[in-house]
Amino acid sequence: MQGLIDADLGGGVIKRRVARPGQGRSGGYRTIIIFKQNEKAFFMYGFAKSKQENIEKYEEETFKKAAKELLALTDDQLDQLLKSQGLVEVNL
């Protein structure tokens, strides 16, 4: 995972830079992902660096609380959330 995580915010929350065409990573987007290596990843939030410098401390704490709950879900619980559209699966 070395080089793929731009900032580990702790508690299963990471920040990842995404390049904007023609502007590179520093002029691009930031994404907040709840992540547990080799197990689960949840895209939570994305923003353009030009519109927002960073997330606020209260937002970071909210993402950490969400991470604790999401990473504790069993596969059956995740399946139920997907079926009820409480979560949406993204396939790349």
Secondary structure by P-SEA (a helix, b strand, c coil): ccccccccccccbbbbbbbccccccccbbbbbbbccccccccccccccccccccccaaaaaaaaaaaaaaaaccaaaaaaaaaaccbbbbcc
